[in-house]
Amino acid sequence: MEVIDEIKYMEEIYEVSIRNGSIEINHAKNTINGRRILDKNLIIITSNTPEPLDYRQYSLWAKEISKRIKLLEKSRWFHGNYYRGSVVIGSDNGVEPLIEIVKYTYEQLLEKGLKAEVIGILKKIRRKHKIFINNGEAIEDRYLYELYIYPYTIFYGRILSSSKLIADNNVKGLYGKVDKALDDIYRDIFLKSKSKRLNPIYTGKWHVILSGEASPIIYHEIIHLLQGDEPLKLPRGYRFEAELTIIEDPFHKGPLQRLFDDEVYPAWRRVLVEKGVVVDYLHTRTTVQESSKPGNARGLFTRSKPLHHQLIVKPSDWSIEEMMIESRKSIIVESIAEAHMHNRYIRIIPETCLISKKDRVEPVFIGEILIPIDKLNQIFIGISKNVFNRYTFEKGFEVYEEAPATLIYGRVLV
């Protein structure tokens, strides 16, 4: 058995919450020690004891299991290029500024007559890798501030609600985003108060403009077809009709910058789709193929999965107004409740929508938008110069995405 690295992961989390009738301040600290070992299988063992003396016993148990399992193929591990050094991402502004921004946000919502739940989180994370392969060491200290905003009101017997999640590596950056987030929330609730159900006769093919926080959603789903461990992927050379450029960029100025991934491979800027052509996939050390490199591993104490940290889509030169004029009749989606792949479709459940037709724009409720995966290369019509972003989670991991408003074809279900 070959020991790859030993990992010491230390996490300290502060949570400040203000809800209707309660104020909560919580604090937790946790340390996990782990070791990755390459046998026939990749063996990963962990313990939260201060000195994990049971590694040898855990390794023997895992190796015994490995002997008894019939393998379709032996686990591969790309050994090259381990990051060495230390990095600090973000700054520790303490808990008191977090309390202040939670209080500020809650008070702003109250002034607008909205009931709300506001949660602020400070994550202080240190991970230290002792790399046996090259007798090296990699250390990352990361500070991440998150603000969860959940307002609601009762309007003529209906609950009108919204939500917003913003993040930054320091409190100053969070303050720079919170007023914009609150403006989006007020607009969202106002539009819902005016929304009417779209007439069922309008079910069918539509021009759809994905704008605001909905802008990255189509690219988020496409990225699942560009992951190196997925059995079904868009083939290299697959060509979109639009000149899309999709990049996984660890150096972009977002909250999830990094210098190495969870397998300690040095960070690098990976172009996945270049001018409409699929040129690469997200990879880890266990999925990488010839002509590519690892660098997108997410997961320290499980077999890492190739996922993006920061997904960046290049803008073009359209304006949203030009998209509305070009399409003549369109559904504009500004926020979504859910999106996923099912039965060869990307299914988008909109939260806030407008209908644009005959020089009028009105808020509407619609049920679902279906985008056929088999026709992804044909659905893109235009890409805007306006860029929007969102911070969210994928399989429990934080992800950050930036994308322009996008005009596509989709099937609208009322």
C-alpha positions as CSV (number, residue, x, y, z in Angstrom):
1,M,0.0,0.0,0.0
2,E,1.2,3.5,-0.9
3,V,0.4,6.4,1.4
4,I,-0.5,9.5,-0.7
5,D,-1.1,12.2,2.0
6,E,-2.2,12.8,5.5
7,I,-4.9,15.5,6.0
8,K,-5.6,17.6,9.0
9,Y,-8.9,19.6,8.5
10,M,-9.8,22.2,11.1
11,E,-13.1,24.0,10.9
12,E,-14.5,26.7,13.2
13,I,-18.0,28.0,12.4
14,Y,-20.0,30.9,13.9
15,E,-23.7,31.3,13.1
16,V,-25.7,34.4,14.0
17,S,-29.5,34.2,13.3
18,I,-32.3,36.6,13.8
19,R,-35.8,35.2,13.3
20,N,-39.2,36.5,14.3
21,G,-39.0,36.1,18.0
22,S,-35.5,34.6,18.4
23,I,-31.9,35.6,18.3
24,E,-29.4,32.7,18.1
25,I,-25.6,32.7,18.3
26,N,-23.9,29.4,17.8
27,H,-20.3,28.3,17.7
28,A,-18.7,25.0,16.7
29,K,-15.2,23.7,16.2
30,N,-14.2,20.4,14.7
31,T,-11.0,18.7,13.7
32,I,-10.8,15.7,11.3
33,N,-7.6,13.7,10.5
34,G,-7.5,11.6,7.4
35,R,-5.2,9.5,5.2
36,R,-5.4,8.6,1.6
37,I,-3.8,5.3,0.5
38,L,-3.5,3.7,-2.9
39,D,-4.0,-0.1,-3.0
40,K,-6.1,-1.9,-5.7
41,N,-8.7,0.6,-4.6
42,L,-8.3,4.1,-3.2
43,I,-8.5,3.8,0.5
44,I,-9.6,6.8,2.6
45,I,-9.7,6.6,6.4
46,T,-10.6,9.3,8.9
47,S,-10.8,10.0,12.6
48,N,-11.7,13.0,14.7
49,T,-9.5,12.0,17.6
50,P,-6.5,14.2,18.4
51,E,-4.0,11.5,17.6
52,P,-5.5,8.9,15.2
53,L,-3.6,5.8,16.3
54,D,-6.0,3.5,14.6
55,Y,-4.9,4.2,11.0
56,R,-3.1,0.9,10.9
57,Q,-6.2,-1.1,12.0
58,Y,-8.5,0.9,9.6
59,S,-6.0,0.3,6.8
60,L,-6.0,-3.5,7.4
61,W,-9.8,-3.6,7.4
62,A,-10.0,-1.6,4.2
63,K,-7.3,-3.8,2.5
64,E,-9.2,-6.9,3.5
65,I,-12.3,-5.5,1.9
66,S,-10.3,-4.6,-1.2
67,K,-9.1,-8.2,-1.5
68,R,-12.6,-9.6,-1.5
69,I,-14.1,-7.2,-4.0
70,K,-14.0,-8.1,-7.7
71,L,-12.8,-5.0,-9.6
72,L,-13.8,-4.0,-13.1
73,E,-10.7,-2.0,-13.2
74,K,-7.9,-1.0,-10.9
75,S,-8.0,2.5,-9.4
76,R,-5.7,4.9,-11.1
77,W,-4.0,7.9,-9.5
78,F,-2.2,10.7,-11.4
79,H,0.9,11.4,-9.3
80,G,2.3,14.4,-10.9
81,N,2.4,18.1,-9.7
82,Y,1.6,18.4,-6.1
83,Y,1.2,21.9,-4.7
84,R,3.7,22.9,-2.1
85,G,3.4,26.0,0.1
86,S,0.8,27.8,2.1
87,V,-1.9,30.3,1.2
88,V,-4.4,32.5,3.0
89,I,-7.7,33.3,1.3
90,G,-9.9,36.0,2.8
91,S,-9.6,37.8,6.1
92,D,-10.8,37.2,9.7
93,N,-12.9,40.2,10.6
94,G,-14.3,38.5,13.7
95,V,-17.9,37.8,14.8
96,E,-19.0,41.3,15.8
97,P,-19.1,42.6,12.2
98,L,-21.1,39.5,11.2
99,I,-23.6,40.3,14.0
100,E,-23.9,43.9,12.7
101,I,-24.6,42.9,9.1
102,V,-27.2,40.4,10.2
103,K,-28.9,43.1,12.3
104,Y,-28.7,45.7,9.5
105,T,-30.2,43.3,7.0
106,Y,-33.0,42.3,9.3
107,E,-33.9,45.9,10.2
108,Q,-34.0,46.9,6.5
109,L,-36.5,44.1,5.8
110,L,-38.6,45.2,8.8
111,E,-38.8,48.8,7.6
112,K,-40.3,47.4,4.4
113,G,-43.0,45.6,6.4
114,L,-41.5,42.1,5.7
115,K,-41.1,39.3,8.2
116,A,-37.8,37.6,7.8
117,E,-35.2,35.1,8.9
118,V,-31.6,36.3,8.4
119,I,-28.6,34.0,9.1
120,G,-25.0,35.0,9.0
121,I,-22.2,32.4,9.0
122,L,-18.4,32.8,9.4
123,K,-16.4,29.8,8.4
124,K,-12.7,29.6,9.4
125,I,-11.1,26.6,7.7
126,R,-7.6,25.3,7.8
127,R,-6.5,22.2,5.9
128,K,-3.0,20.9,6.0
129,H,-1.7,18.1,3.7
130,K,1.4,16.2,4.4
131,I,2.3,14.8,1.0
132,F,4.3,11.5,1.2
133,I,4.8,11.3,-2.6
134,N,7.2,14.3,-2.7
135,N,7.8,14.9,1.0
136,G,6.0,18.2,0.7
137,E,3.3,20.2,2.6
138,A,0.3,22.2,1.4
139,I,-1.6,24.5,3.7
140,E,-4.7,26.6,3.1
141,D,-6.4,29.0,5.5
142,R,-9.8,30.2,4.2
143,Y,-12.3,32.7,5.6
144,L,-15.8,32.7,4.2
145,Y,-18.7,34.9,5.2
146,E,-22.2,33.9,4.1
147,L,-25.5,35.7,4.5
148,Y,-28.8,33.8,4.1
149,I,-31.9,36.1,3.7
150,Y,-35.5,34.7,3.8
151,P,-38.2,37.4,3.9
152,Y,-42.0,36.8,3.4
153,T,-45.3,38.6,3.7
154,I,-49.0,37.8,3.5
155,F,-50.7,39.5,0.6
156,Y,-54.5,39.0,0.2
157,G,-54.2,35.5,1.7
158,R,-51.1,34.5,-0.3
159,I,-47.7,34.0,1.1
160,L,-45.1,36.0,-0.9
161,S,-41.6,35.0,-0.2
162,S,-38.1,35.3,-1.6
163,S,-34.6,34.2,-0.7
164,K,-31.1,35.4,-1.3
165,L,-27.7,33.9,-0.5
166,I,-24.5,36.0,-0.8
167,A,-20.9,35.3,0.2
168,D,-17.5,36.9,0.4
169,N,-14.1,36.4,1.9
170,N,-14.5,39.4,4.2
171,V,-17.3,41.4,5.8
172,K,-16.6,44.5,3.7
173,G,-17.3,42.5,0.5
174,L,-20.5,41.3,2.1
175,Y,-21.6,44.8,2.8
176,G,-20.9,45.7,-0.8
177,K,-23.4,43.1,-1.9
178,V,-26.2,43.2,0.7
179,D,-28.0,46.4,-0.6
180,K,-28.2,44.9,-4.1
181,A,-29.5,41.7,-2.7
182,L,-32.2,43.6,-0.8
183,D,-33.2,45.5,-3.9
184,D,-33.6,42.2,-5.8
185,I,-35.7,40.8,-2.9
186,Y,-38.1,43.8,-3.0
187,R,-38.4,43.5,-6.8
188,D,-39.0,39.8,-6.5
189,I,-41.8,40.1,-3.9
190,F,-43.4,43.1,-5.8
191,L,-43.5,41.1,-9.1
192,K,-45.0,38.1,-7.3
193,S,-47.7,40.3,-5.9
194,K,-48.7,41.3,-9.4
195,S,-48.2,37.9,-11.1
196,K,-51.0,36.0,-12.7
197,R,-51.1,32.4,-13.9
198,L,-50.2,32.1,-17.6
199,N,-53.1,31.0,-19.7
200,P,-52.8,27.2,-20.5
201,I,-53.3,27.9,-24.2
202,Y,-49.7,29.3,-24.2
203,T,-48.2,25.9,-23.3
204,G,-45.6,25.1,-25.9
205,K,-42.3,26.3,-27.5
206,W,-41.1,29.7,-26.4
207,H,-38.2,32.0,-26.5
208,V,-36.9,32.1,-22.9
209,I,-34.5,34.8,-21.5
210,L,-32.6,33.6,-18.5
211,S,-31.7,36.7,-16.6
212,G,-30.6,37.7,-13.0
213,E,-29.8,34.8,-10.8
214,A,-31.3,32.5,-13.3
215,S,-28.7,33.4,-15.9
216,P,-26.1,30.7,-14.8
217,I,-28.6,27.9,-14.5
218,I,-28.4,26.5,-18.0
219,Y,-24.6,26.5,-17.8
220,H,-24.7,24.9,-14.3
221,E,-26.7,22.0,-15.8
222,I,-24.4,21.7,-18.9
223,I,-21.4,21.5,-16.6
224,H,-22.8,18.1,-15.4
225,L,-22.3,16.8,-18.9
226,L,-18.6,18.0,-18.8
227,Q,-17.6,16.0,-15.6
228,G,-14.9,13.4,-16.2
229,D,-16.5,10.8,-14.0
230,E,-19.9,10.9,-15.7
231,P,-20.7,8.0,-18.0
232,L,-22.8,10.3,-20.3
233,K,-20.9,13.4,-21.4
234,L,-21.0,15.8,-24.3
235,P,-18.3,14.4,-26.6
236,R,-15.2,16.4,-27.3
237,G,-15.7,18.4,-30.5
238,Y,-19.5,18.8,-29.7
239,R,-20.4,22.1,-31.3
240,F,-23.0,24.6,-30.0
241,E,-24.6,27.0,-32.6
242,A,-23.7,29.9,-30.3
243,E,-20.1,30.8,-29.6
244,L,-20.1,29.9,-26.0
245,T,-17.0,30.0,-23.9
246,I,-17.3,28.3,-20.5
247,I,-14.3,28.4,-18.1
248,E,-13.6,26.9,-14.6
249,D,-11.4,29.8,-13.3
250,P,-9.8,29.5,-9.8
251,F,-8.2,32.9,-10.2
252,H,-11.4,34.9,-11.0
253,K,-12.2,37.5,-8.4
254,G,-15.0,35.5,-6.6
255,P,-15.4,34.0,-3.1
256,L,-14.0,30.6,-4.0
257,Q,-10.6,31.4,-5.4
258,R,-8.0,28.7,-4.7
259,L,-4.4,27.7,-5.4
260,F,-4.9,23.9,-5.2
261,D,-7.8,21.5,-5.1
262,D,-8.8,18.8,-2.7
263,E,-6.3,16.4,-4.2
264,V,-3.5,19.0,-3.8
265,Y,-3.2,19.5,-7.6
266,P,-2.2,23.1,-8.4
267,A,-5.0,25.3,-9.6
268,W,-5.2,26.3,-13.2
269,R,-7.7,28.0,-15.5
270,R,-9.6,25.3,-17.5
271,V,-11.5,26.2,-20.7
272,L,-14.3,23.6,-21.1
273,V,-16.1,25.1,-24.1
274,E,-14.2,27.4,-26.4
275,K,-16.1,29.4,-29.0
276,G,-18.9,26.9,-29.0
277,V,-16.8,23.7,-29.1
278,V,-16.4,21.3,-26.2
279,V,-12.6,21.0,-25.6
280,D,-12.1,19.6,-22.1
281,Y,-13.8,18.1,-19.0
282,L,-13.5,18.7,-15.3
283,H,-11.1,16.1,-13.9
284,T,-9.6,14.7,-10.7
285,R,-6.5,12.5,-10.3
286,T,-8.6,9.4,-10.7
287,T,-10.6,10.5,-13.8
288,V,-8.0,12.3,-15.9
289,Q,-7.3,11.0,-19.4
290,E,-4.5,11.7,-21.8
291,S,-4.3,15.2,-23.2
292,S,-5.8,16.7,-20.1
293,K,-4.9,17.4,-16.4
294,P,-6.5,17.1,-13.0
295,G,-7.4,20.1,-10.9
296,N,-11.1,20.0,-10.1
297,A,-11.3,17.6,-7.1
298,R,-14.0,18.3,-4.5
299,G,-14.0,16.0,-1.5
300,L,-11.3,15.4,1.1
301,F,-12.6,12.3,2.9
302,T,-14.5,10.6,0.1
303,R,-13.3,9.8,-3.4
304,S,-13.1,13.3,-4.9
305,K,-15.6,14.3,-7.6
306,P,-14.8,16.6,-10.4
307,L,-16.8,19.7,-9.7
308,H,-16.4,23.4,-10.4
309,H,-15.5,26.0,-7.8
310,Q,-16.0,29.1,-10.0
311,L,-17.8,28.7,-13.3
312,I,-17.4,31.7,-15.6
313,V,-19.2,32.2,-18.9
314,K,-17.9,34.9,-21.3
315,P,-20.5,37.6,-22.2
316,S,-21.3,38.7,-25.8
317,D,-22.7,42.0,-27.1
318,W,-26.5,41.6,-26.9
319,S,-28.6,43.7,-24.5
320,I,-31.6,42.2,-22.8
321,E,-33.8,44.8,-24.6
322,E,-32.4,43.5,-27.9
323,M,-33.3,39.9,-26.9
324,M,-36.8,41.0,-26.1
325,I,-37.1,42.8,-29.5
326,E,-35.5,39.8,-31.4
327,S,-37.8,37.3,-29.8
328,R,-41.0,39.4,-30.1
329,K,-42.7,37.2,-27.5
330,S,-40.7,35.7,-24.6
331,I,-40.7,34.4,-21.1
332,I,-38.1,36.2,-18.9
333,V,-36.9,34.1,-15.9
334,E,-35.2,36.1,-13.2
335,S,-35.0,33.5,-10.4
336,I,-35.6,29.8,-10.0
337,A,-36.9,27.5,-7.3
338,E,-35.2,24.4,-8.8
339,A,-33.4,23.0,-11.8
340,H,-32.3,19.4,-12.5
341,M,-31.9,16.8,-15.3
342,H,-34.6,14.2,-15.7
343,N,-35.6,12.0,-18.6
344,R,-33.2,13.6,-21.1
345,Y,-34.5,17.1,-20.2
346,I,-33.1,20.0,-18.2
347,R,-36.2,20.9,-16.1
348,I,-36.3,24.5,-14.7
349,I,-38.9,25.4,-12.1
350,P,-39.1,29.2,-12.2
351,E,-39.6,31.4,-9.2
352,T,-40.0,34.8,-10.8
353,C,-41.1,35.3,-14.4
354,L,-42.3,37.9,-16.8
355,I,-43.9,37.7,-20.2
356,S,-42.8,40.1,-22.9
357,K,-45.1,40.6,-25.9
358,K,-46.3,43.5,-28.0
359,D,-44.2,46.1,-26.1
360,R,-45.7,44.9,-22.8
361,V,-43.9,43.2,-19.9
362,E,-46.1,41.5,-17.2
363,P,-45.2,39.2,-14.3
364,V,-46.6,35.7,-14.6
365,F,-46.6,32.3,-12.9
366,I,-45.6,29.3,-15.0
367,G,-45.0,25.7,-13.9
368,E,-41.9,24.4,-15.7
369,I,-39.6,25.0,-18.6
370,L,-38.2,21.9,-20.4
371,I,-35.0,22.0,-22.5
372,P,-34.1,18.8,-24.4
373,I,-30.6,17.6,-23.7
374,D,-30.4,16.0,-27.2
375,K,-30.9,19.5,-28.8
376,L,-28.6,21.5,-26.5
377,N,-26.5,22.6,-29.5
378,Q,-29.6,24.1,-31.1
379,I,-31.2,26.0,-28.3
380,F,-28.9,29.0,-27.9
381,I,-29.9,32.2,-29.7
382,G,-28.1,35.1,-28.0
383,I,-25.8,36.0,-25.1
384,S,-25.9,39.4,-23.4
385,K,-23.2,41.8,-22.3
386,N,-24.9,42.0,-18.9
387,V,-23.4,39.5,-16.4
388,F,-25.0,38.1,-13.3
389,N,-23.8,35.9,-10.5
390,R,-25.0,33.5,-7.9
391,Y,-23.5,31.6,-5.0
392,T,-25.0,28.2,-4.3
393,F,-24.3,24.6,-3.3
394,E,-23.8,21.5,-5.4
395,K,-23.6,18.1,-3.7
396,G,-22.9,19.9,-0.4
397,F,-20.0,22.0,-1.9
398,E,-20.0,25.7,-2.3
399,V,-20.0,26.9,-6.0
400,Y,-19.8,30.3,-7.5
401,E,-21.1,31.1,-11.0
402,E,-21.1,34.1,-13.3
403,A,-23.0,34.2,-16.6
404,P,-24.6,36.6,-19.0
405,A,-28.3,36.8,-19.7
406,T,-29.0,34.1,-22.3
407,L,-31.8,33.8,-24.9
408,I,-32.7,30.2,-25.6
409,Y,-35.6,28.0,-26.9
410,G,-37.6,26.1,-24.3
411,R,-40.9,24.3,-23.9
412,V,-43.1,26.1,-21.3
413,L,-45.6,24.1,-19.2
414,V,-48.3,26.1,-17.5
